[in-house]
Amino acid sequence: MNGLRRFVATAVIASLALGSPTLLGGCSLAFVRPAKKDASGQYQPAGCSTSRTAPVADIAITFLQMLRTAYALSLSGSDYRDSVLTRNTDIALGIALTTLFASSAAVGLKVTGTCREATLRVAREQAEDEDEDDDETAE
């Protein structure tokens, strides 16, 4: 039983360490930059994030938090006797962190998707402008 307590304490500490970006609101909320809307209402890609690294990290942490919460649900209150957290606190913390990172992942995927679309639109517009310039030069 002593080994189980040590495992629970280690799991709680590891979960809190993995959840440390929550001070900033999740990886995507902290690090992903959105595209800016111009006066015409179109998104401009200057400086926005196209990388899905932060949302993928959020998804991974969400999954780990789900596992940790499921494990906490499988334990009894007596398993937390010498632990820093009570069982109910651990479960509530797990649910909160799961929700936070899942929300951050959803925002990150949406923002990076919008940035990617804006980047492709601008690239297409530039290619069309170059084609028109080439056609005018050829005449």
Backbone as a chain_set.jsonl record, in Angstrom:
{"seq": "MNGLRRFVATAVIASLALGSPTLLGGCSLAFVRPAKKDASGQYQPAGCSTSRTAPVADIAITFLQMLRTAYALSLSGSDYRDSVLTRNTDIALGIALTTLFASSAAVGLKVTGTCREATLRVAREQAEDEDEDDDETAE", "coords": {"N": [[0.814, -1.19, 0.0], [2.039, 1.212, 0.619], [3.63, 1.706, -1.591], [1.673, 2.287, -3.473], [0.675, 4.723, -2.525], [2.928, 6.313, -2.856], [3.081, 6.194, -5.624], [0.686, 7.508, -6.31], [1.203, 10.055, -5.252], [3.391, 10.749, -6.849], [2.154, 10.707, -9.345], [0.331, 12.813, -9.047], [2.067, 15.002, -8.678], [3.463, 14.9, -11.119], [1.337, 15.371, -12.867], [0.614, 17.95, -12.14], [2.944, 19.255, -12.86], [2.953, 18.818, -15.626], [0.71, 20.226, -16.153], [1.473, 22.823, -15.803], [1.532, 24.895, -17.79], [-1.001, 25.878, -17.509], [-1.073, 28.138, -16.003], [-0.862, 30.062, -17.831], [-2.954, 29.439, -19.396], [-3.012, 27.215, -21.109], [-1.271, 25.604, -23.8], [-1.861, 26.431, -26.496], [-3.419, 28.724, -26.07], [-1.518, 30.279, -24.903], [0.639, 30.457, -26.719], [-0.075, 30.495, -29.471], [-0.582, 32.618, -32.2], [-3.088, 34.671, -33.539], [-4.448, 35.334, -36.869], [-4.768, 38.595, -38.267], [-7.599, 40.718, -38.826], [-8.257, 42.686, -41.666], [-9.312, 45.959, -42.905], [-11.212, 45.303, -44.812], [-12.292, 43.025, -43.843], [-11.073, 40.642, -44.297], [-8.823, 38.033, -43.343], [-5.433, 38.548, -42.526], [-2.294, 37.056, -42.898], [0.063, 37.91, -41.629], [2.455, 37.327, -39.292], [0.965, 35.416, -37.907], [0.234, 32.156, -36.442], [0.958, 29.116, -37.988], [1.754, 26.645, -37.314], [0.927, 23.54, -35.874], [1.867, 22.623, -33.492], [1.482, 23.531, -30.784], [-1.394, 23.124, -30.368], [-1.408, 20.307, -30.674], [0.213, 19.541, -28.542], [-1.477, 20.399, -26.493], [-3.583, 18.587, -26.895], [-2.297, 16.172, -26.287], [-1.677, 16.615, -23.563], [-4.267, 16.891, -22.609], [-5.205, 14.27, -22.983], [-3.489, 12.888, -21.197], [-4.325, 14.065, -18.806], [-6.928, 13.134, -18.731], [-6.466, 10.395, -18.393], [-5.187, 10.457, -15.891], [-7.237, 11.482, -14.297], [-9.153, 9.468, -14.569], [-7.76, 7.428, -13.308], [-7.641, 8.483, -10.721], [-10.338, 8.41, -10.122], [-10.651, 5.701, -9.855], [-9.503, 5.09, -7.454], [-9.768, 4.934, -3.824], [-10.856, 7.013, -1.067], [-9.198, 6.427, 1.08], [-6.819, 5.766, -0.103], [-5.63, 8.143, -0.469], [-4.729, 9.002, 1.931], [-2.189, 9.914, 3.107], [-1.59, 11.849, 1.312], [-1.043, 14.924, -0.509], [-3.259, 16.04, -1.722], [-6.847, 15.647, -1.503], [-9.036, 12.965, -2.529], [-11.344, 13.892, -3.867], [-10.574, 16.514, -4.487], [-8.426, 16.014, -6.171], [-9.738, 14.734, -8.303], [-11.466, 16.799, -9.12], [-9.579, 18.709, -9.884], [-8.362, 17.326, -11.985], [-10.51, 17.146, -13.81], [-10.93, 19.856, -14.313], [-8.435, 20.606, -15.455], [-8.416, 18.925, -17.693], [-10.598, 19.952, -19.123], [-9.715, 22.579, -19.544], [-7.346, 22.237, -21.133], [-8.416, 20.853, -23.321], [-10.141, 22.788, -24.331], [-8.271, 24.766, -24.968], [-6.86, 23.406, -26.967], [-8.864, 23.213, -28.928], [-9.272, 25.933, -29.562], [-6.686, 26.55, -30.477], [-6.458, 24.859, -32.748], [-8.459, 25.962, -34.364], [-7.523, 28.635, -34.688], [-4.97, 28.25, -35.92], [-5.824, 26.986, -38.222], [-7.324, 29.016, -39.482], [-5.248, 30.82, -39.937], [-3.647, 29.323, -41.691], [-5.391, 29.124, -43.885], [-5.591, 31.849, -44.58], [-2.939, 32.355, -45.275], [-2.637, 30.672, -47.517], [-4.568, 31.862, -49.214], [-3.472, 34.44, -49.63], [-1.082, 33.693, -50.897], [-2.122, 32.544, -53.237], [-3.35, 34.813, -54.366], [-1.092, 36.413, -54.828], [0.243, 34.804, -56.686], [-1.593, 34.892, -58.785], [-1.475, 37.618, -59.396], [1.165, 37.791, -60.294], [0.966, 36.148, -62.545], [-0.747, 37.723, -64.121], [0.894, 39.958, -64.487], [2.938, 38.771, -65.989], [1.488, 38.116, -68.278], [0.854, 40.645, -69.26], [3.39, 41.619, -69.82], [4.197, 39.915, -71.864], [2.655, 40.725, -73.971]], "CA": [[0.0, 0.0, 0.0], [2.931, 2.355, 0.649], [4.028, 1.937, -2.976], [0.54, 2.91, -4.146], [0.657, 6.123, -2.092], [4.048, 6.977, -3.525], [2.686, 6.323, -7.023], [-0.338, 8.552, -6.396], [1.881, 11.336, -5.043], [4.186, 11.01, -8.047], [1.215, 11.02, -10.425], [-0.201, 14.156, -8.804], [3.14, 15.963, -8.947], [3.702, 14.893, -12.565], [0.196, 16.014, -13.507], [0.717, 19.39, -11.912], [4.059, 19.747, -13.669], [2.48, 18.85, -17.01], [-0.335, 21.246, -16.226], [2.005, 24.147, -15.476], [1.129, 25.96, -18.72], [-2.322, 26.403, -17.167], [-0.912, 29.488, -15.488], [-1.043, 30.903, -19.007], [-4.2, 29.051, -20.023], [-2.844, 26.142, -22.076], [-0.218, 25.897, -24.788], [-2.37, 27.205, -27.63], [-3.823, 30.046, -25.603], [-0.321, 31.031, -24.544], [1.668, 30.601, -27.752], [-0.583, 30.609, -30.847], [-0.955, 33.993, -32.571], [-4.129, 34.659, -34.573], [-4.355, 36.231, -38.019], [-5.468, 39.861, -38.02], [-8.551, 41.117, -39.859], [-8.023, 44.022, -42.213], [-10.518, 46.792, -43.012], [-12.203, 44.636, -45.666], [-12.817, 41.863, -43.134], [-10.297, 39.443, -44.61], [-7.706, 37.76, -42.442], [-4.086, 38.71, -43.07], [-1.471, 36.085, -42.186], [1.319, 38.465, -41.102], [2.78, 37.038, -37.897], [0.108, 34.425, -37.24], [0.809, 30.813, -36.271], [0.442, 28.022, -38.808], [2.207, 25.382, -36.721], [-0.045, 22.868, -34.999], [2.594, 22.044, -32.362], [0.829, 23.861, -29.512], [-2.632, 22.367, -30.198], [-1.105, 18.883, -30.492], [0.659, 19.419, -27.148], [-2.694, 20.494, -25.683], [-4.312, 17.32, -27.025], [-1.548, 15.167, -25.519], [-1.867, 16.884, -22.135], [-5.673, 16.554, -22.328], [-5.271, 12.816, -22.866], [-2.844, 12.51, -19.93], [-5.194, 14.495, -17.707], [-8.058, 12.203, -18.707], [-5.976, 9.159, -17.774], [-4.936, 10.735, -14.482], [-8.533, 11.627, -13.642], [-9.747, 8.124, -14.511], [-7.055, 6.704, -12.255], [-8.097, 9.041, -9.435], [-11.692, 7.889, -9.897], [-10.576, 4.281, -9.49], [-8.975, 4.975, -6.094], [-10.676, 5.281, -2.732], [-10.376, 8.106, -0.23], [-8.115, 5.956, 1.956], [-5.577, 5.764, -0.88], [-5.111, 9.51, -0.418], [-4.545, 9.321, 3.344], [-0.991, 10.723, 3.35], [-1.337, 12.626, 0.101], [-1.238, 16.368, -0.421], [-4.619, 16.308, -2.173], [-7.893, 14.658, -1.238], [-9.495, 12.322, -3.759], [-12.271, 14.785, -4.558], [-9.802, 17.635, -5.025], [-7.66, 15.487, -7.291], [-10.68, 14.517, -9.406], [-11.904, 18.121, -9.602], [-8.431, 19.296, -10.571], [-8.22, 16.611, -13.251], [-11.59, 17.556, -14.711], [-10.667, 21.245, -14.694], [-7.294, 20.643, -16.375], [-8.855, 18.295, -18.937], [-11.448, 20.928, -19.812], [-8.882, 23.707, -19.958], [-6.462, 21.883, -22.249], [-9.251, 20.532, -24.482], [-10.584, 24.082, -24.871], [-7.091, 25.393, -25.566], [-6.59, 22.692, -28.217], [-9.887, 23.604, -29.903], [-8.95, 27.295, -29.995], [-5.444, 26.485, -31.252], [-6.732, 24.282, -34.065], [-9.244, 26.946, -35.119], [-6.667, 29.778, -35.025], [-3.972, 27.846, -36.907], [-6.551, 26.715, -39.469], [-7.616, 30.316, -40.089], [-3.966, 31.362, -40.41], [-3.247, 28.557, -42.875], [-6.265, 29.538, -44.988], [-5.193, 33.202, -44.982], [-1.638, 32.237, -45.937], [-2.887, 30.119, -48.855], [-5.283, 32.858, -50.002], [-2.515, 35.476, -50.027], [-0.164, 33.088, -51.862], [-2.858, 32.426, -54.499], [-3.512, 36.161, -54.91], [0.21, 36.837, -55.345], [0.516, 34.027, -57.9], [-2.465, 35.435, -59.836], [-0.912, 38.919, -59.773], [2.375, 37.521, -61.091], [0.518, 35.648, -63.853], [-1.259, 38.87, -64.871], [2.059, 40.753, -64.879], [3.619, 38.041, -67.063], [0.664, 38.224, -69.484], [1.002, 42.015, -69.769], [4.753, 41.743, -70.339], [4.281, 39.128, -73.087], [1.926, 41.399, -75.056]], "C": [[0.864, 1.263, 0.0], [3.4, 2.705, -0.76], [2.929, 2.628, -3.759], [0.462, 4.389, -3.783], [1.761, 6.912, -2.786], [3.717, 7.201, -5.0], [1.675, 7.451, -7.2], [0.309, 9.923, -6.238], [2.7, 11.722, -6.271], [3.281, 11.404, -9.208], [0.652, 12.426, -10.264], [0.85, 15.209, -9.135], [3.424, 16.048, -10.446], [2.569, 15.591, -13.302], [0.243, 17.525, -13.326], [1.852, 19.998, -12.728], [3.657, 19.833, -15.138], [1.435, 19.935, -17.2], [0.163, 22.645, -15.968], [1.684, 25.221, -16.508], [-0.25, 26.536, -18.408], [-2.23, 27.77, -16.53], [-1.113, 30.494, -16.611], [-2.312, 30.533, -19.764], [-4.101, 27.918, -21.016], [-1.857, 26.566, -23.145], [-0.724, 26.774, -25.924], [-2.759, 28.61, -27.21], [-2.617, 30.913, -25.278], [0.555, 31.368, -25.743], [1.172, 30.81, -29.176], [-1.064, 32.04, -31.093], [-1.971, 33.965, -33.711], [-3.788, 35.586, -35.743], [-5.178, 37.483, -37.696], [-6.434, 40.145, -39.17], [-8.2, 42.513, -40.345], [-9.357, 44.766, -42.339], [-11.613, 46.131, -43.852], [-12.807, 43.398, -45.007], [-12.096, 40.566, -43.438], [-9.156, 39.291, -43.612], [-6.388, 37.911, -43.185], [-3.134, 37.844, -42.246], [-0.213, 36.634, -41.51], [1.476, 38.164, -39.611], [1.909, 36.012, -37.21], [0.762, 33.044, -37.246], [0.138, 29.806, -37.194], [0.801, 26.669, -38.219], [1.154, 24.82, -35.768], [0.628, 22.243, -33.773], [1.886, 22.299, -31.043], [-0.508, 23.131, -29.344], [-2.407, 20.861, -29.996], [-0.606, 18.63, -29.065], [-0.537, 19.503, -26.212], [-3.489, 19.193, -25.72], [-3.62, 16.228, -26.213], [-1.748, 15.363, -24.021], [-3.309, 16.59, -21.731], [-5.819, 15.05, -22.107], [-4.652, 12.348, -21.543], [-3.696, 12.911, -18.73], [-6.419, 13.593, -17.592], [-7.65, 10.892, -18.042], [-5.783, 9.334, -16.272], [-6.247, 10.837, -13.708], [-9.232, 10.279, -13.524], [-9.082, 7.293, -13.424], [-7.497, 7.186, -10.877], [-9.5, 8.542, -9.101], [-11.67, 6.436, -9.436], [-10.079, 4.066, -8.052], [-10.05, 5.288, -5.061], [-10.062, 6.432, -1.937], [-9.217, 7.694, 0.655], [-6.773, 5.889, 1.221], [-4.894, 7.128, -0.854], [-4.757, 9.939, 1.011], [-3.349, 10.23, 3.616], [-0.623, 11.59, 2.153], [-1.6, 14.108, 0.347], [-2.681, 16.735, -0.755], [-5.589, 15.254, -1.664], [-8.324, 14.069, -2.577], [-10.39, 13.268, -4.543], [-11.558, 15.98, -5.174], [-9.013, 17.186, -6.246], [-8.553, 15.281, -8.509], [-11.133, 15.852, -9.99], [-10.794, 18.812, -10.376], [-8.227, 18.639, -11.933], [-9.272, 17.008, -14.261], [-11.346, 18.976, -15.206], [-9.522, 21.339, -15.71], [-7.636, 20.008, -17.717], [-9.673, 19.275, -19.765], [-10.619, 22.085, -20.356], [-8.029, 23.368, -21.178], [-7.254, 21.489, -23.49], [-9.743, 21.813, -25.141], [-9.434, 24.797, -25.57], [-6.752, 24.735, -26.906], [-7.585, 23.103, -29.298], [-9.61, 25.003, -30.446], [-7.707, 27.278, -30.885], [-5.653, 25.921, -32.642], [-7.505, 25.256, -34.943], [-8.345, 28.093, -35.593], [-5.629, 29.397, -36.078], [-4.623, 27.519, -38.248], [-6.876, 28.003, -40.214], [-6.345, 30.929, -40.664], [-3.506, 30.64, -41.675], [-4.083, 28.958, -44.095], [-5.881, 30.924, -45.5], [-3.871, 33.17, -45.737], [-1.806, 31.696, -47.355], [-3.593, 31.124, -49.749], [-4.329, 33.932, -50.51], [-1.539, 34.927, -51.065], [-0.834, 32.956, -53.228], [-3.011, 33.795, -55.165], [-2.198, 36.668, -55.508], [0.558, 36.104, -56.635], [-0.331, 34.545, -59.055], [-1.941, 36.78, -60.325], [0.325, 38.736, -60.637], [2.007, 37.017, -62.477], [-0.001, 36.793, -64.717], [-0.111, 39.751, -65.347], [2.813, 40.102, -66.03], [2.85, 38.158, -68.373], [0.807, 39.604, -70.095], [2.369, 42.217, -70.405], [4.875, 41.039, -71.682], [3.597, 39.84, -74.254], [2.739, 42.452, -75.612]], "O": [[0.461, 2.281, -0.562], [3.551, 3.883, -1.086], [3.21, 3.465, -4.617], [0.207, 5.222, -4.652], [1.548, 8.035, -3.242], [4.026, 8.251, -5.562], [1.789, 8.254, -8.126], [0.007, 10.848, -6.992], [2.704, 12.882, -6.684], [3.596, 12.321, -9.966], [0.512, 13.152, -11.248], [0.55, 16.199, -9.802], [3.604, 17.14, -10.984], [2.812, 16.325, -14.26], [-0.054, 18.282, -14.251], [1.738, 21.117, -13.227], [3.98, 20.808, -15.817], [1.299, 20.493, -18.289], [-0.638, 23.578, -15.914], [1.568, 26.387, -16.129], [-0.635, 27.562, -18.969], [-3.219, 28.504, -16.515], [-1.489, 31.641, -16.368], [-2.707, 31.249, -20.684], [-5.073, 27.679, -21.732], [-1.64, 27.757, -23.365], [-0.078, 27.761, -26.276], [-2.465, 29.577, -27.912], [-2.684, 32.139, -25.367], [1.152, 32.443, -25.788], [1.942, 31.266, -30.021], [-1.837, 32.598, -30.315], [-1.746, 33.312, -34.73], [-2.961, 36.49, -35.624], [-6.155, 37.425, -36.95], [-6.139, 39.858, -40.331], [-7.888, 43.405, -39.555], [-10.4, 44.258, -41.928], [-12.8, 46.371, -43.631], [-13.729, 42.791, -45.552], [-12.45, 39.513, -42.91], [-8.604, 40.27, -43.109], [-6.244, 37.463, -44.322], [-3.166, 37.895, -41.017], [0.512, 35.87, -40.873], [0.729, 38.678, -38.778], [2.098, 35.756, -36.021], [1.727, 32.805, -37.972], [-1.084, 29.655, -37.188], [0.212, 25.654, -38.591], [0.572, 25.547, -34.963], [0.02, 21.419, -33.089], [1.705, 21.369, -30.257], [-0.751, 22.564, -28.278], [-3.133, 20.22, -29.236], [-0.96, 17.623, -28.452], [-0.608, 18.757, -25.235], [-4.006, 18.747, -24.696], [-4.282, 15.448, -25.529], [-1.965, 14.397, -23.289], [-3.553, 16.094, -20.631], [-6.474, 14.613, -21.161], [-5.227, 11.508, -20.851], [-3.774, 12.174, -17.747], [-6.893, 13.318, -16.489], [-8.392, 10.344, -17.228], [-6.164, 8.471, -15.481], [-6.351, 10.334, -12.589], [-9.836, 9.98, -12.494], [-9.747, 6.547, -12.705], [-7.703, 6.378, -9.971], [-9.814, 8.282, -7.94], [-12.563, 5.993, -8.714], [-10.224, 2.974, -7.504], [-11.103, 5.836, -5.386], [-8.894, 6.775, -2.119], [-8.344, 8.508, 0.954], [-5.715, 5.947, 1.848], [-3.713, 7.244, -1.182], [-4.514, 11.12, 1.261], [-3.502, 11.238, 4.307], [0.525, 12.011, 2.008], [-2.291, 14.485, 1.293], [-3.257, 17.634, -0.142], [-5.206, 14.109, -1.423], [-8.008, 14.616, -3.633], [-10.216, 13.43, -5.751], [-11.909, 16.41, -6.273], [-8.943, 17.905, -7.243], [-8.164, 15.619, -9.627], [-11.18, 16.018, -11.209], [-11.045, 19.431, -11.41], [-7.952, 19.32, -12.92], [-8.968, 17.188, -15.44], [-11.536, 19.265, -16.388], [-9.624, 22.06, -16.702], [-7.201, 20.491, -18.762], [-9.461, 19.408, -20.97], [-10.805, 22.513, -21.495], [-7.997, 24.127, -22.146], [-6.813, 21.761, -24.607], [-9.762, 21.917, -26.368], [-9.615, 25.367, -26.646], [-6.398, 25.42, -27.866], [-7.203, 23.316, -30.449], [-9.702, 25.232, -31.652], [-7.686, 27.923, -31.933], [-5.096, 26.433, -33.613], [-7.234, 25.362, -36.139], [-8.395, 28.481, -36.76], [-5.426, 30.144, -37.035], [-4.025, 27.754, -39.298], [-6.722, 28.076, -41.433], [-6.365, 31.495, -41.757], [-3.031, 31.273, -42.618], [-3.554, 29.113, -45.196], [-5.846, 31.153, -46.708], [-3.702, 33.881, -46.729], [-1.187, 32.203, -48.29], [-3.258, 31.236, -50.928], [-4.37, 34.294, -51.686], [-1.202, 35.628, -52.019], [-0.211, 33.219, -54.256], [-2.826, 33.926, -56.375], [-2.197, 37.284, -56.574], [1.101, 36.698, -57.566], [0.151, 34.632, -60.184], [-1.957, 37.056, -61.525], [0.508, 39.46, -61.616], [2.634, 37.391, -63.468], [0.273, 36.833, -65.916], [-0.13, 40.24, -66.477], [3.276, 40.788, -66.941], [3.446, 38.281, -69.444], [0.874, 39.733, -71.317], [2.49, 42.909, -71.416], [5.591, 41.52, -72.559], [3.928, 39.58, -75.41], [2.31, 43.141, -76.537]]}, "num_chains": 1, "name": "protein.A"}
